[in-house]
Amino acid sequence: MFGFGSGTRTLLWTVALACLPALGQQDIPDAPKPKVPVQQFPADTPPAPKNVHPDQPPTDTATTPQNPPSAGQPAQPASQDVATGPDAIKTLIVKVNFVEIPVTVKYPNGRLVEGLTQRDFAVFEDGQPQKLSYFSSQPFPLTVAVVVDTELNPETMKKINESLKGLIGAFSEFDEVALYRYGSTVQEIESFTGAALVGDSTLQRIKRPGRSSAPAAAGGTINNVPMINGHPADPGMSNPSYSTPAKEQHVLNDAVLRAANDLARHSSEMLRRSGQVRRNIVFVISDGRESGSTASYDEVRRVLLARNIAVYGIGVDTAAIPIYDRLNRIRIPGMGYGDLLPRYAVETGGQMYSAFSREAIEQAYTRLTVDAKNQYTLGFNTRGTPASNCHELVVNVHRPDLVIQSRPNYCPLPPQRQ
């Protein structure tokens, strides 16, 4: 080691201080860089083109829709500013261009899949990937219009009547329920009220013993006169008095339409008054037969899709017997439809269960209400105009071997009159 005297140390400090300005001018990698001043454009620079917002359709020609994406096809990267929670959807839901998509995700064994995030989903509109503006995995309270076919056979009606208390018990204190029954006509039994307030006296008013006569057969007699090909077997028995059984009517389409319109009005009023956002459902208990309705299936389907109302159904009677159910889904000219419930459920993103016994019916109540509450809710802002036609929706999940249930289309509402 070398030692330095006091004079030498003084000289070294003087040299070091003199070199400090030069050291400060060196490029030190870890030092923060100075901010670059904002560039000023010349006065004659043309303005930038305006962005096309989701609520403004693009002015150029429409692009040709791509083929429906496969399950593994990724969407655009998830946005960091996706709104979540019931409070956020209140503002979005009143926008005409906002599309809300409730989605049920299950394992192949029927168990609900939990814990998915927005990055697990991809949404496509007419083949085009969409950027999510809303995502929520929180359960929503239900507003349910319960529709019961009360013109079934007496044995089936007995099972339904005994199970109605279990139906109301499947809802929570936060859910709302309205009750309807139908056969040849539609009747409202109870308007929308808290599920906990529906008492035995209300349920008693919806109960019916069932149809009193069996459906008309293809052969037999008329006033005890033997018939062959519609004519008396004995020519001497002229001018017999003909009395054929009245054709049964099951106005399922009219019943679903009545319930859906009442449900839409009630939900709109609740949203306007208190900002309450709920899951809207028409819950049908029926064998699915349709005959005699004024409204067609396509008309009712479009109303359901435009109002984001899902149909959940419990198939009873012949709809609960597999072989009869498959036959009933075939339309016979002049005889109406055998079972429309599966079509309503699939087209609106709802679900369908078949139940033959009273115990199975009550279990189906619980399964359907649990499925309806625990859905993922996705949303995006569409470029489609309110007057445009229905659009195809595809929802994919970036995980293998899962069952995704959502509505395959949405239909924008027409512009509201001011």
TORLODREN-90184 format. One record per residue: residue in one letter; x, y negated, z of N, C-alpha, C in turn. Coordinates in steps of 0.2 Angstrom, whole numbers, padded with zeros to 4 digits, always signed. Layout:
N
AXYZXYZXYZ ...
***
This chain:
418
M+0004+0006+0000+0000+0000+0000+0004-0006+0000 F+0002-0011-0004+0006-0017-0004+0002-0022+0000 G+0005-0026+0004+0002-0032+0008+0003-0038+0005 F-0002-0043+0006-0001-0049+0003-0001-0054+0009 G+0002-0060+0008+0003-0065+0013-0003-0069+0012 S-0004-0074+0016-0010-0079+0016-0010-0083+0010 G-0004-0085+0008-0004-0089+0002-0006-0085-0005 T-0003-0079-0005-0005-0075-0011-0013-0074-0011 R-0016-0072-0005-0023-0071-0005-0027-0077-0007 T-0025-0083-0005-0028-0090-0007-0028-0090-0015 L-0022-0088-0018-0021-0089-0025-0026-0084-0029 L-0027-0078-0026-0031-0073-0029-0038-0075-0029 W-0041-0078-0024-0047-0081-0023-0049-0086-0028 T-0044-0091-0029-0045-0096-0034-0045-0094-0041 V-0041-0089-0043-0042-0086-0049-0049-0082-0051 A-0051-0079-0045-0057-0075-0046-0063-0080-0047 L-0063-0085-0043-0069-0090-0044-0068-0094-0051 A-0063-0095-0053-0062-0098-0060-0065-0093-0065 C-0065-0086-0064-0067-0082-0070-0074-0080-0069 L-0078-0082-0064-0085-0081-0063-0089-0083-0069 P-0089-0089-0072-0093-0091-0078-0092-0087-0083 A-0086-0085-0085-0085-0080-0090-0088-0073-0089 L-0088-0071-0083-0091-0064-0082-0099-0065-0083 G-0102-0071-0081-0109-0072-0082-0112-0072-0089 Q-0107-0073-0094-0109-0073-0101-0109-0066-0104 Q-0106-0061-0100-0106-0054-0103-0113-0051-0103 D-0114-0046-0108-0121-0043-0109-0121-0037-0104 I-0125-0038-0098-0126-0033-0093-0132-0029-0095 P-0131-0022-0096-0137-0018-0098-0143-0018-0094 D-0142-0019-0087-0148-0018-0082-0151-0025-0081 A-0148-0030-0084-0151-0037-0083-0158-0038-0087 P-0163-0041-0084-0169-0042-0088-0168-0047-0093 K-0171-0046-0099-0170-0050-0105-0175-0056-0104 P-0173-0062-0107-0177-0068-0107-0183-0067-0111 K-0188-0070-0110-0195-0070-0114-0194-0073-0120 V-0196-0070-0125-0196-0073-0132-0202-0078-0133 P-0200-0084-0135-0206-0089-0136-0211-0087-0141 V-0217-0089-0140-0222-0087-0144-0221-0091-0151 Q-0222-0086-0156-0221-0089-0163-0227-0093-0165 Q-0226-0099-0168-0231-0104-0170-0231-0103-0178 F-0238-0101-0180-0239-0100-0187-0240-0107-0191 P-0237-0107-0197-0238-0113-0201-0246-0115-0201 A-0247-0121-0202-0254-0124-0203-0258-0121-0208 D-0255-0119-0214-0259-0116-0219-0259-0109-0219 T-0258-0106-0214-0258-0098-0213-0266-0096-0213 P-0268-0092-0217-0275-0090-0218-0277-0086-0211 P-0283-0086-0209-0285-0083-0203-0285-0075-0204 A-0284-0072-0198-0284-0064-0199-0291-0062-0200 P-0292-0056-0203-0299-0053-0205-0302-0051-0198 K-0309-0052-0198-0312-0051-0192-0313-0043-0191 N-0312-0041-0184-0313-0034-0183-0321-0032-0184 V-0322-0026-0186-0328-0023-0186-0330-0020-0180 H-0334-0023-0176-0336-0020-0169-0341-0014-0170 P-0342-0010-0165-0346-0004-0166-0353-0006-0167 D-0356-0012-0165-0363-0014-0166-0364-0018-0172 Q-0358-0018-0177-0359-0021-0183-0356-0016-0188 P-0361-0014-0192-0359-0009-0197-0354-0012-0202 P-0349-0008-0205-0344-0010-0209-0347-0012-0216 T-0344-0017-0219-0347-0020-0225-0345-0016-0231 D-0340-0012-0231-0337-0008-0236-0342-0002-0237 T-0340+0001-0243-0344+0007-0244-0343+0013-0239 A-0349+0016-0238-0349+0021-0232-0344+0027-0235 T-0340+0030-0230-0336+0035-0231-0340+0042-0231 T-0338+0046-0235-0341+0053-0236-0340+0057-0229 P-0345+0059-0226-0344+0063-0220-0340+0069-0221 Q-0335+0071-0216-0331+0077-0217-0335+0083-0215 N-0332+0089-0216-0335+0095-0214-0335+0095-0206 P-0340+0098-0203-0340+0099-0196-0334+0102-0193 P-0331+0098-0188-0324+0100-0185-0325+0107-0182 S-0319+0111-0182-0319+0117-0178-0318+0115-0170 A-0318+0121-0166-0318+0120-0159-0311+0117-0157 G-0306+0119-0161-0299+0117-0158-0297+0111-0161 Q-0301+0107-0165-0299+0101-0168-0299+0095-0163 P-0293+0092-0162-0293+0087-0157-0297+0080-0160 A-0299+0076-0155-0302+0070-0157-0296+0064-0156 Q-0298+0058-0156-0294+0053-0155-0292+0053-0148 P-0286+0050-0146-0284+0050-0139-0289+0047-0135 A-0290+0049-0129-0294+0046-0124-0292+0039-0122 S-0297+0035-0122-0296+0028-0120-0295+0027-0113 Q-0291+0023-0111-0290+0021-0104-0295+0017-0101 D-0300+0014-0105-0305+0010-0102-0312+0013-0103 V-0312+0019-0102-0319+0023-0102-0323+0021-0096 A-0329+0019-0097-0333+0018-0091-0335+0024-0088 T-0336+0024-0081-0338+0030-0077-0343+0028-0072 G-0347+0033-0070-0352+0032-0064-0359+0029-0067 P-0364+0030-0062-0371+0028-0064-0371+0021-0065 D-0367+0017-0061-0368+0009-0062-0366+0007-0069 A-0361+0010-0071-0358+0008-0078-0363+0009-0084 I-0366+0015-0083-0371+0017-0089-0377+0012-0089 K-0378+0009-0084-0384+0005-0084-0384-0001-0090 T-0378-0004-0090-0377-0009-0095-0376-0006-0102 L-0373+0000-0103-0372+0003-0109-0379+0006-0112 I-0383+0008-0108-0389+0012-0110-0394+0007-0113 V-0394+0001-0112-0399-0004-0115-0396-0006-0122 K-0390-0004-0124-0387-0006-0130-0390-0001-0135 V-0392-0004-0141-0395+0000-0146-0390+0005-0149 N-0384+0003-0149-0379+0007-0153-0376+0012-0148 F-0378+0012-0142-0375+0017-0137-0378+0024-0138 V-0374+0029-0139-0377+0036-0139-0375+0040-0133 E-0379+0042-0129-0378+0046-0123-0379+0053-0124 I-0374+0057-0122-0374+0065-0124-0373+0069-0117 P-0379+0071-0114-0378+0076-0109-0375+0083-0111 V-0370+0086-0108-0367+0092-0110-0367+0097-0105 T-0369+0103-0106-0368+0108-0101-0363+0113-0103 V-0358+0114-0099-0352+0119-0101-0352+0125-0096 K-0352+0131-0099-0353+0137-0095-0347+0142-0097 Y-0346+0146-0092-0342+0152-0094-0346+0157-0097 P-0343+0162-0101-0348+0167-0104-0352+0171-0099 N-0351+0171-0093-0355+0174-0088-0361+0170-0085 G-0361+0164-0088-0367+0159-0086-0365+0154-0080 R-0359+0155-0077-0357+0150-0072-0355+0144-0075 L-0357+0138-0071-0355+0132-0074-0348+0130-0073 V-0345+0127-0078-0338+0125-0078-0337+0118-0074 E-0333+0117-0069-0332+0111-0066-0325+0109-0067 G-0324+0102-0065-0317+0099-0065-0315+0097-0072 L-0319+0097-0077-0317+0094-0084-0316+0087-0084 T-0312+0084-0088-0311+0077-0088-0312+0075-0095 Q-0312+0068-0096-0314+0065-0103-0309+0068-0108 R-0303+0070-0106-0298+0072-0111-0299+0079-0114 D-0304+0082-0110-0305+0089-0112-0311+0089-0117 F-0314+0084-0119-0319+0084-0124-0317+0080-0130 A-0320+0082-0136-0320+0079-0142-0327+0078-0145 V-0329+0072-0147-0336+0071-0150-0335+0069-0157 F-0339+0071-0161-0339+0070-0168-0346+0068-0170 E-0347+0062-0174-0353+0060-0177-0353+0061-0184 D-0357+0065-0187-0357+0066-0195-0350+0068-0197 G-0346+0072-0193-0339+0074-0194-0334+0069-0193 Q-0335+0063-0190-0330+0058-0189-0329+0058-0181 P-0323+0059-0179-0321+0058-0172-0323+0052-0169 Q-0326+0052-0163-0328+0046-0160-0324+0044-0153 K-0323+0038-0152-0320+0036-0146-0325+0035-0140 L-0324+0039-0135-0328+0039-0129-0328+0032-0126 S-0334+0029-0124-0334+0023-0120-0337+0024-0113 Y-0340+0031-0112-0342+0032-0106-0341+0040-0105 F-0340+0041-0098-0339+0048-0096-0340+0049-0089 S-0344+0054-0087-0346+0055-0080-0347+0063-0079 S-0345+0065-0073-0346+0072-0071-0351+0072-0065 Q-0353+0066-0063-0357+0066-0057-0365+0068-0059 P-0368+0071-0054-0375+0073-0056-0380+0067-0056 F-0385+0068-0060-0390+0062-0060-0396+0065-0057 P-0400+0061-0054-0407+0063-0052-0411+0064-0058 L-0416+0068-0057-0420+0070-0063-0427+0067-0063 T-0430+0065-0069-0437+0063-0069-0440+0068-0074 V-0444+0072-0072-0447+0078-0075-0454+0078-0076 A-0456+0079-0083-0463+0080-0084-0464+0088-0085 V-0468+0091-0080-0469+0098-0080-0475+0099-0084 V-0475+0103-0089-0481+0105-0093-0482+0112-0093 V-0488+0114-0091-0490+0121-0090-0496+0123-0095 D-0495+0129-0098-0500+0131-0102-0505+0135-0098 T-0511+0133-0097-0515+0136-0092-0521+0141-0096 E-0519+0142-0102-0524+0147-0106-0520+0153-0108 L-0516+0156-0103-0513+0162-0104-0517+0167-0101 N-0515+0174-0101-0520+0179-0099-0520+0178-0091 P-0525+0181-0088-0526+0180-0081-0520+0183-0076 E-0517+0188-0079-0512+0191-0075-0506+0186-0075 T-0504+0184-0080-0498+0179-0081-0500+0173-0077 M-0506+0170-0078-0508+0164-0074-0507+0165-0066 K-0509+0171-0064-0508+0172-0057-0501+0172-0055 K-0496+0174-0058-0489+0174-0057-0487+0166-0057 I-0489+0162-0062-0487+0155-0062-0490+0152-0056 N-0497+0153-0055-0500+0149-0049-0497+0150-0043 E-0494+0156-0042-0491+0158-0035-0484+0155-0035 S-0481+0154-0041-0474+0151-0041-0473+0144-0041 L-0479+0140-0042-0478+0133-0043-0475+0129-0036 K-0477+0132-0031-0474+0129-0025-0466+0130-0025 G-0464+0135-0028-0456+0136-0028-0454+0131-0033 L-0458+0130-0039-0455+0125-0044-0454+0118-0040 I-0459+0116-0036-0458+0109-0033-0452+0109-0028 G-0451+0115-0025-0446+0116-0020-0439+0116-0023 A-0439+0117-0030-0432+0117-0033-0429+0110-0035 F-0434+0105-0034-0431+0098-0035-0429+0095-0028 S-0425+0090-0029-0423+0087-0023-0427+0081-0021 E-0426+0078-0016-0430+0072-0013-0429+0066-0018 F-0423+0066-0022-0422+0060-0026-0425+0061-0033 D-0428+0067-0035-0431+0068-0041-0438+0066-0041 E-0440+0064-0048-0447+0063-0049-0451+0068-0053 V-0457+0069-0052-0461+0074-0056-0468+0071-0058 A-0470+0073-0064-0477+0072-0066-0479+0079-0068 L-0486+0080-0068-0488+0087-0069-0494+0086-0075 Y-0493+0091-0080-0498+0091-0085-0500+0098-0086 R-0506+0099-0089-0508+0106-0091-0511+0105-0098 Y-0511+0111-0102-0514+0111-0108-0517+0117-0110 G-0521+0117-0115-0524+0123-0119-0526+0121-0125 S-0532+0119-0126-0535+0116-0132-0534+0108-0132 T-0533+0106-0126-0532+0099-0125-0527+0098-0119 V-0524+0091-0119-0519+0090-0114-0522+0086-0108 Q-0520+0087-0102-0523+0083-0096-0517+0082-0092 E-0517+0076-0089-0512+0074-0084-0515+0075-0077 I-0512+0079-0073-0514+0081-0067-0511+0076-0061 E-0505+0074-0062-0501+0069-0057-0496+0065-0061 S-0497+0059-0060-0492+0054-0063-0485+0055-0060 F-0480+0051-0062-0473+0052-0059-0473+0049-0052 T-0471+0054-0048-0470+0052-0041-0464+0056-0038 G-0462+0055-0032-0457+0059-0029-0459+0066-0028 A-0454+0070-0029-0455+0078-0029-0457+0080-0022 A-0455+0076-0017-0456+0078-0010-0464+0076-0008 L-0467+0072-0013-0474+0070-0011-0479+0074-0015 V-0477+0079-0019-0482+0083-0022-0484+0088-0017 G-0490+0088-0015-0493+0093-0010-0497+0098-0013 D-0499+0103-0008-0503+0108-0011-0509+0107-0014 S-0513+0101-0012-0519+0099-0015-0518+0097-0023 T-0512+0094-0024-0510+0092-0031-0509+0099-0035 L-0505+0103-0032-0504+0110-0036-0510+0114-0037 Q-0515+0113-0032-0521+0117-0033-0525+0114-0039 R-0524+0108-0041-0528+0105-0047-0525+0107-0054 I-0519+0110-0054-0516+0112-0060-0517+0119-0061 K-0519+0123-0056-0520+0130-0056-0526+0132-0060 R-0526+0137-0064-0532+0139-0068-0532+0147-0068 P-0537+0150-0069-0538+0158-0069-0535+0161-0075 G-0534+0157-0081-0532+0160-0087-0538+0161-0092 R-0537+0163-0098-0542+0163-0103-0547+0169-0101 S-0553+0168-0103-0558+0173-0101-0559+0178-0106 S-0557+0177-0112-0558+0182-0117-0551+0184-0121 A-0551+0190-0123-0545+0192-0127-0545+0189-0134 P-0539+0188-0137-0539+0185-0144-0543+0189-0149 A-0545+0186-0154-0549+0189-0159-0545+0195-0162 A-0548+0201-0163-0545+0206-0167-0546+0206-0174 A-0542+0210-0178-0543+0210-0185-0548+0214-0188 G-0552+0218-0184-0557+0222-0186-0563+0223-0181 G-0568+0227-0182-0573+0228-0176-0580+0227-0179 T-0584+0224-0175-0591+0224-0177-0593+0216-0176 I-0599+0214-0179-0602+0208-0178-0609+0209-0176 N-0610+0207-0170-0617+0208-0167-0619+0216-0168 N-0614+0220-0166-0615+0227-0166-0617+0230-0173 V-0615+0226-0179-0616+0228-0185-0609+0231-0188 P-0609+0237-0190-0602+0240-0192-0600+0236-0199 M-0594+0234-0199-0592+0230-0205-0586+0234-0209 I-0586+0233-0215-0581+0235-0220-0579+0230-0224 N-0573+0227-0224-0570+0222-0228-0575+0216-0227 G-0577+0214-0221-0581+0208-0220-0588+0209-0222 H-0591+0215-0224-0598+0216-0226-0601+0221-0222 P-0608+0221-0221-0611+0226-0217-0610+0233-0221 A-0608+0238-0216-0607+0245-0219-0614+0248-0221 D-0620+0246-0219-0626+0248-0221-0629+0242-0225 P-0630+0243-0232-0633+0238-0236-0640+0236-0234 G-0643+0241-0231-0650+0239-0229-0651+0234-0223 M-0645+0233-0220-0645+0228-0214-0643+0221-0217 S-0647+0218-0220-0646+0212-0224-0647+0206-0219 N-0643+0200-0221-0643+0194-0217-0642+0195-0209 P-0637+0198-0207-0635+0199-0200-0633+0192-0198 S-0634+0191-0191-0631+0185-0188-0624+0186-0186 Y-0620+0182-0189-0612+0182-0188-0610+0178-0182 S-0606+0180-0178-0604+0176-0172-0596+0179-0171 T-0592+0175-0173-0585+0177-0173-0582+0173-0167 P-0577+0176-0163-0574+0172-0158-0571+0166-0160 A-0571+0161-0156-0568+0154-0157-0561+0155-0157 K-0557+0152-0162-0550+0152-0163-0547+0149-0157 E-0542+0152-0154-0539+0149-0148-0534+0144-0150 Q-0534+0138-0147-0529+0133-0148-0525+0132-0142 H-0518+0131-0144-0513+0130-0139-0509+0124-0142 V-0511+0118-0140-0508+0112-0143-0501+0110-0139 L-0497+0115-0140-0490+0114-0137-0487+0107-0139 N-0487+0106-0146-0484+0100-0149-0487+0093-0146 D-0494+0093-0145-0497+0087-0142-0495+0087-0135 A-0494+0092-0131-0493+0092-0124-0486+0089-0123 V-0481+0092-0127-0474+0089-0126-0474+0082-0128 L-0477+0080-0134-0477+0073-0136-0480+0068-0130 R-0486+0070-0128-0489+0066-0122-0484+0065-0116 A-0481+0071-0114-0477+0071-0109-0470+0066-0110 A-0468+0067-0116-0462+0063-0118-0463+0056-0118 N-0469+0054-0121-0470+0047-0122-0471+0044-0115 D-0475+0047-0110-0476+0045-0103-0469+0044-0100 L-0465+0049-0101-0458+0049-0098-0454+0044-0100 A-0454+0042-0107-0450+0037-0109-0452+0030-0107 R-0459+0029-0106-0462+0023-0103-0460+0022-0096 H-0460+0027-0092-0459+0027-0085-0451+0025-0084 S-0447+0029-0088-0440+0028-0087-0438+0021-0089 S-0441+0019-0094-0439+0012-0096-0441+0007-0091 E-0447+0008-0088-0449+0003-0083-0445+0003-0077 M-0443+0009-0075-0438+0010-0069-0432+0007-0070 L-0429+0008-0076-0423+0005-0078-0423-0003-0078 R-0429-0006-0080-0430-0013-0080-0430-0016-0073 R-0434-0012-0069-0436-0015-0062-0430-0014-0058 S-0427-0008-0057-0422-0007-0052-0415-0004-0055 G-0414-0004-0061-0408-0001-0064-0407+0006-0063 Q-0412+0010-0061-0411+0017-0060-0410+0021-0066 V-0405+0025-0067-0403+0029-0073-0404+0036-0071 R-0408+0040-0074-0410+0047-0073-0409+0051-0079 R-0409+0058-0077-0409+0063-0083-0417+0064-0084 N-0419+0063-0091-0426+0064-0092-0427+0071-0096 I-0432+0074-0093-0433+0081-0095-0441+0083-0096 V-0442+0087-0101-0449+0090-0101-0448+0097-0100 F-0452+0099-0095-0451+0106-0092-0457+0110-0094 V-0457+0115-0098-0462+0118-0101-0463+0125-0098 I-0469+0127-0096-0470+0134-0094-0475+0137-0098 S-0473+0142-0103-0478+0144-0108-0475+0150-0112 D-0480+0153-0116-0477+0158-0120-0475+0155-0127 G-0475+0149-0127-0473+0145-0133-0477+0145-0139 R-0483+0148-0139-0488+0148-0145-0490+0141-0146 E-0491+0139-0153-0493+0133-0155-0498+0134-0160 S-0504+0130-0159-0509+0130-0164-0514+0125-0163 G-0516+0121-0168-0521+0116-0167-0519+0109-0165 S-0512+0108-0164-0510+0101-0162-0511+0096-0168 T-0512+0090-0166-0512+0085-0171-0505+0083-0173 A-0500+0083-0168-0493+0081-0170-0489+0087-0173 S-0485+0086-0177-0481+0092-0180-0474+0092-0176 Y-0471+0098-0176-0465+0099-0173-0459+0094-0174 D-0459+0092-0181-0454+0088-0183-0455+0081-0180 E-0461+0079-0180-0463+0072-0177-0461+0072-0169 V-0463+0077-0166-0461+0078-0158-0453+0078-0157 R-0450+0082-0162-0443+0083-0161-0439+0076-0162 R-0441+0072-0166-0438+0065-0167-0439+0061-0161 V-0445+0061-0159-0446+0057-0153-0442+0059-0147 L-0441+0066-0146-0437+0068-0141-0430+0066-0142 L-0427+0066-0148-0420+0065-0149-0419+0057-0148 A-0424+0053-0151-0423+0046-0150-0423+0044-0143 R-0427+0047-0139-0428+0045-0132-0423+0049-0127 N-0419+0053-0130-0414+0057-0126-0417+0061-0121 I-0422+0065-0123-0426+0069-0118-0425+0076-0120 A-0423+0080-0115-0421+0087-0116-0427+0091-0114 V-0429+0097-0118-0434+0101-0116-0431+0108-0113 Y-0433+0109-0107-0431+0115-0103-0437+0120-0103 G-0437+0126-0105-0443+0130-0105-0442+0137-0101 I-0447+0139-0099-0448+0146-0096-0453+0150-0100 G-0450+0155-0104-0455+0159-0108-0458+0164-0104 V-0465+0164-0103-0468+0169-0100-0473+0173-0104 D-0476+0178-0101-0481+0183-0105-0477+0186-0111 T-0479+0185-0117-0476+0189-0123-0469+0186-0124 A-0468+0180-0122-0461+0177-0123-0456+0180-0119 A-0458+0183-0114-0453+0186-0109-0451+0193-0111 I-0455+0196-0116-0454+0203-0118-0449+0203-0124 P-0443+0205-0124-0439+0204-0130-0441+0205-0137 I-0444+0211-0138-0446+0213-0144-0452+0209-0147 Y-0457+0207-0142-0463+0203-0144-0460+0196-0145 D-0455+0194-0141-0453+0187-0142-0450+0186-0149 R-0446+0191-0151-0443+0190-0158-0448+0190-0163 L-0453+0194-0163-0459+0194-0168-0463+0188-0167 N-0464+0185-0161-0468+0179-0161-0464+0173-0164 R-0458+0173-0165-0454+0167-0168-0455+0167-0175 I-0459+0172-0178-0460+0172-0185-0467+0168-0186 R-0467+0163-0191-0473+0160-0192-0477+0164-0197 I-0484+0165-0195-0489+0168-0199-0493+0163-0202 P-0494+0162-0209-0498+0157-0212-0505+0157-0209 G-0508+0151-0207-0514+0151-0204-0515+0153-0197 M-0510+0155-0194-0510+0158-0187-0505+0153-0182 G-0502+0148-0185-0498+0144-0181-0491+0147-0179 Y-0488+0145-0174-0481+0147-0172-0482+0151-0166 G-0478+0157-0166-0478+0161-0160-0475+0159-0154 D-0469+0156-0155-0465+0154-0150-0460+0148-0152 L-0462+0142-0150-0458+0136-0152-0453+0134-0147 L-0454+0136-0141-0450+0134-0135-0442+0135-0136 P-0440+0140-0139-0433+0141-0140-0430+0135-0145 R-0434+0133-0150-0433+0128-0155-0432+0121-0151 Y-0437+0120-0147-0437+0114-0144-0430+0113-0139 A-0429+0119-0136-0423+0119-0131-0417+0118-0135 V-0416+0121-0140-0409+0121-0144-0409+0114-0147 E-0414+0111-0150-0413+0105-0154-0412+0099-0149 T-0414+0100-0143-0414+0094-0138-0408+0095-0133 G-0404+0100-0134-0399+0101-0129-0401+0104-0122 G-0407+0106-0122-0410+0109-0116-0408+0117-0115 Q-0412+0120-0111-0411+0127-0110-0417+0131-0110 M-0417+0138-0111-0423+0142-0111-0421+0148-0107 Y-0426+0150-0102-0425+0156-0099-0432+0160-0100 S-0431+0167-0100-0437+0171-0100-0438+0174-0093 A-0445+0174-0091-0446+0177-0085-0453+0181-0085 F-0453+0187-0083-0459+0191-0083-0462+0191-0076 S-0459+0192-0071-0461+0193-0064-0462+0186-0061 R-0465+0186-0055-0466+0180-0051-0459+0178-0049 E-0455+0183-0046-0449+0182-0043-0444+0179-0049 A-0444+0182-0055-0440+0180-0060-0442+0172-0062 I-0448+0171-0062-0450+0164-0063-0447+0159-0058 E-0448+0161-0052-0445+0156-0047-0438+0156-0047 Q-0434+0161-0049-0427+0161-0050-0425+0156-0056 A-0429+0157-0061-0428+0152-0067-0429+0145-0065 Y-0434+0143-0061-0434+0136-0059-0428+0134-0056 T-0425+0137-0051-0419+0135-0048-0413+0135-0053 R-0412+0140-0057-0407+0139-0062-0407+0133-0067 L-0413+0132-0069-0414+0126-0074-0413+0120-0071 T-0415+0119-0065-0414+0112-0061-0407+0111-0060 V-0403+0117-0058-0396+0116-0056-0393+0114-0063 D-0394+0118-0068-0391+0116-0075-0392+0109-0077 A-0398+0107-0076-0400+0100-0078-0397+0095-0074 K-0396+0096-0068-0392+0091-0064-0385+0090-0065 N-0382+0096-0066-0374+0096-0066-0372+0097-0073 Q-0373+0091-0077-0371+0091-0084-0365+0085-0084 Y-0361+0086-0089-0356+0081-0090-0360+0076-0095 T-0359+0069-0094-0362+0064-0098-0357+0060-0102 L-0357+0061-0108-0353+0058-0113-0357+0052-0117 G-0353+0047-0119-0356+0042-0123-0351+0038-0127 F-0354+0036-0133-0350+0032-0137-0354+0027-0141 N-0351+0022-0144-0354+0016-0147-0354+0018-0155 T-0360+0019-0158-0360+0021-0165-0360+0015-0169 R-0358+0017-0176-0358+0012-0181-0365+0012-0184 G-0369+0017-0183-0375+0018-0186-0380+0013-0184 T-0384+0010-0189-0389+0005-0188-0395+0008-0185 P-0399+0004-0181-0406+0007-0178-0410+0010-0183 A-0410+0008-0189-0415+0010-0194-0413+0016-0198 S-0407+0018-0196-0404+0024-0200-0407+0031-0198 N-0405+0036-0202-0408+0042-0201-0405+0046-0195 C-0407+0052-0194-0404+0056-0188-0396+0058-0190 H-0392+0058-0185-0385+0060-0186-0383+0066-0183 E-0378+0070-0186-0376+0076-0183-0371+0074-0177 L-0372+0078-0172-0367+0078-0166-0364+0084-0165 V-0357+0084-0164-0353+0090-0162-0349+0088-0156 V-0350+0092-0151-0346+0092-0145-0341+0098-0144 N-0335+0097-0144-0330+0102-0143-0326+0101-0136 V-0324+0107-0133-0320+0107-0127-0314+0110-0128 H-0308+0107-0127-0302+0110-0128-0300+0115-0123 R-0304+0120-0122-0302+0126-0118-0306+0132-0121 P-0303+0137-0122-0306+0143-0125-0311+0146-0121 D-0315+0150-0125-0320+0155-0122-0325+0151-0117 L-0327+0145-0119-0333+0142-0115-0339+0141-0120 V-0345+0140-0116-0351+0139-0120-0353+0132-0119 I-0354+0128-0124-0355+0121-0124-0363+0121-0127 Q-0367+0117-0123-0374+0116-0124-0375+0109-0124 S-0377+0106-0130-0378+0099-0131-0383+0098-0137 R-0386+0093-0138-0391+0092-0144-0386+0091-0150 P-0388+0094-0155-0384+0094-0161-0386+0088-0166 N-0391+0084-0164-0392+0078-0168-0394+0072-0163 Y-0394+0066-0165-0398+0061-0162-0401+0056-0167 C-0406+0053-0165-0410+0049-0170-0411+0042-0167 P-0408+0037-0170-0409+0030-0167-0416+0028-0167 L-0417+0024-0162-0424+0021-0162-0425+0015-0167 P-0431+0014-0170-0432+0008-0174-0431+0002-0170 P-0429-0004-0174-0428-0010-0170-0435-0012-0167 Q-0434-0015-0161-0439-0017-0156-0442-0024-0159 R-0449-0024-0159-0452-0031-0161-0451-0035-0155 Q-0449-0042-0157-0448-0047-0151-0455-0050-0150 
***
